[in-house]
Each structure stands twice: as C-alpha cells, then as structure tokens.
Amino acid sequence: MTGGQVAGLIAAIAFLILVLFIGMFLVKMNKTLGEVNKSVKTMTSDIDVISHQAENIMANANELLEDVNQKVATIDPVFQAAADLGESVSDLNTATRNLTERVGETAKTTAKTSLAARMGKTAFDLYRNHKSKD
C-alpha cells in the first residue's frame, strides 16, 4: 500500500465516521421533533378547550353584568328617593333650629319687655304712693 492509498483509506474512514455521527444526530433530532409535534398538538387542543371555556365564561360574565345593570337601574330610584328624603330631613332640621332660635329670641324679648313693664308699673305705683302721702 502506498502513502496515497493510506491517506485515501483514512479519509474514507473519517468520512464514514462523520456520516455515522450525522446519521445518529438526525435520528435523535427526528425523535425530538416528533415529541415536539406531539406536544404542540396537545397544547393546541388544550388551548382550544381553554379558549372555548373562556368564551363561555365571558358570555356568562356579560349576562351577569347585564342583569346587575338592570337591577341597579331598578334600585336607583330608591337611592334617589332616600337621598331626597335625607335632604328634606336636613332642611326640616334647619327650619326647626331657626324656629327654635326665633322663639327663644322672642321669649327673651318678651321677658325683657315684661320685666320693663313691671319695673315701670312698680315705679309708677311708688310715685303715686309718694304723691298721695304728700
């Protein structure tokens, strides 16, 4: 065997080893891609189920929200009436306080007037008694 033949034989063996490693790599890659495809199919079907359930949940939530809005619209006049009643009670309390203050002021004025009238009458009586003694 000559040097060229030995070099060719070494190159052929190296090429054969390279082909074997590439073949094993491709087989492993094929298995991995098969598992990835299975996983993608499983995830796709699971996502479809989740999407369908999410649509059902959204539909139920929309119905519930519509129902709540209708009930709030029904109850809204009650709250408005309660607010109006509270305002009326507040106005009544204010009017009552004002009336009480006026009555109190009138009573004070009446008491002062009555006291002044009594003092005047007493003074007049004293003056008359004093005049009649003279």
C-alpha positions as CSV (number, residue, x, y, z in Angstrom):
1,M,0.0,0.0,0.0
2,T,1.3,3.3,-1.0
3,G,1.1,6.6,1.0
4,G,-1.7,8.0,-1.2
5,Q,-3.8,4.8,-0.6
6,V,-3.3,5.0,3.1
7,A,-4.3,8.7,3.1
8,G,-7.4,7.9,1.0
9,L,-8.3,5.0,3.4
10,I,-8.0,7.3,6.4
11,A,-10.1,10.0,4.6
12,A,-12.8,7.3,3.7
13,I,-12.9,6.1,7.4
14,A,-13.1,9.7,8.7
15,F,-15.9,10.3,6.2
16,L,-17.7,7.1,7.3
17,I,-17.5,8.2,11.0
18,L,-18.7,11.6,10.1
19,V,-21.7,10.1,8.2
20,L,-22.5,7.8,11.2
21,F,-22.4,10.7,13.7
22,I,-24.6,12.8,11.4
23,G,-27.0,9.9,10.9
24,M,-27.3,9.3,14.7
25,F,-27.8,13.1,15.2
26,L,-30.5,13.1,12.6
27,V,-32.3,10.1,14.2
28,K,-32.2,11.8,17.6
29,M,-33.3,15.1,16.0
30,N,-36.2,13.2,14.3
31,K,-37.3,11.7,17.6
32,T,-37.1,15.1,19.3
33,L,-39.1,16.8,16.5
34,G,-41.7,14.0,16.8
35,E,-42.1,14.7,20.5
36,V,-42.3,18.5,19.9
37,N,-45.0,17.8,17.3
38,K,-47.0,15.7,19.8
39,S,-46.6,18.5,22.4
40,V,-47.7,21.2,20.0
41,K,-50.8,19.1,19.1
42,T,-51.6,18.5,22.7
43,M,-51.1,22.2,23.6
44,T,-53.2,23.2,20.6
45,S,-56.1,21.0,21.7
46,D,-55.8,22.2,25.3
47,I,-55.7,25.8,24.1
48,D,-58.8,25.2,22.0
49,V,-60.6,23.8,25.1
50,I,-59.4,26.7,27.3
51,S,-60.5,29.2,24.6
52,H,-63.9,27.7,24.4
53,Q,-64.3,27.7,28.2
54,A,-63.1,31.4,28.3
55,E,-65.7,32.3,25.7
56,N,-68.4,30.6,27.9
57,I,-67.1,32.5,31.0
58,M,-67.1,35.8,29.1
59,A,-70.7,35.1,27.9
60,N,-71.8,34.3,31.4
61,A,-70.0,37.4,32.8
62,N,-71.7,39.6,30.2
63,E,-75.1,38.1,31.1
64,L,-74.4,38.7,34.8
65,L,-73.2,42.2,34.2
66,E,-76.3,43.0,32.1
67,D,-78.5,41.6,34.9
68,V,-76.7,43.6,37.6
69,N,-77.1,46.8,35.5
70,Q,-80.8,46.1,35.1
71,K,-81.1,45.6,38.9
72,V,-79.1,48.7,39.6
73,A,-81.3,50.7,37.3
74,T,-84.3,49.3,39.2
75,I,-82.9,50.2,42.6
76,D,-81.5,53.6,41.5
77,P,-84.8,55.4,42.1
78,V,-84.9,54.1,45.7
79,F,-81.5,55.5,46.4
80,Q,-82.5,58.8,44.8
81,A,-85.6,58.9,46.9
82,A,-83.5,58.2,50.0
83,A,-81.2,61.0,49.1
84,D,-84.1,63.3,48.6
85,L,-85.6,62.3,51.9
86,G,-82.3,62.9,53.6
87,E,-82.1,66.4,52.1
88,S,-85.7,67.1,53.2
89,V,-84.9,65.9,56.7
90,S,-81.9,68.2,56.8
91,D,-84.0,71.1,55.6
92,L,-86.6,70.3,58.3
93,N,-83.8,70.2,60.9
94,T,-82.5,73.6,59.7
95,A,-86.0,75.1,59.7
96,T,-86.6,73.7,63.2
97,R,-83.4,75.2,64.5
98,N,-84.2,78.5,63.0
99,L,-87.7,78.4,64.5
100,T,-86.3,77.5,67.9
101,E,-83.8,80.3,67.8
102,R,-86.6,82.8,66.9
103,V,-88.9,81.5,69.6
104,G,-86.0,81.8,72.1
105,E,-85.2,85.3,71.0
106,T,-88.9,86.2,71.2
107,A,-89.2,84.7,74.6
108,K,-86.1,86.8,75.7
109,T,-87.6,89.9,74.2
110,T,-90.9,89.2,75.8
111,A,-89.3,88.6,79.2
112,K,-87.3,91.8,78.9
113,T,-90.4,93.7,77.9
114,S,-92.4,92.2,80.7
115,L,-89.7,93.0,83.2
116,A,-89.5,96.6,81.9
117,A,-93.3,96.9,82.2
118,R,-93.3,95.6,85.8
119,M,-90.5,97.9,86.7
120,G,-92.4,100.8,85.1
121,K,-95.6,99.8,86.9
122,T,-93.7,99.5,90.2
123,A,-92.1,102.8,89.7
124,F,-95.4,104.4,88.8
125,D,-97.0,102.8,91.9
126,L,-94.2,104.1,94.1
127,Y,-94.6,107.6,92.6
128,R,-98.4,107.5,93.1
129,N,-98.0,106.3,96.7
130,H,-95.4,109.0,97.3
131,K,-97.7,111.7,95.8
132,S,-100.7,110.6,97.8
133,K,-98.6,110.9,101.1
134,D,-97.7,114.4,100.4
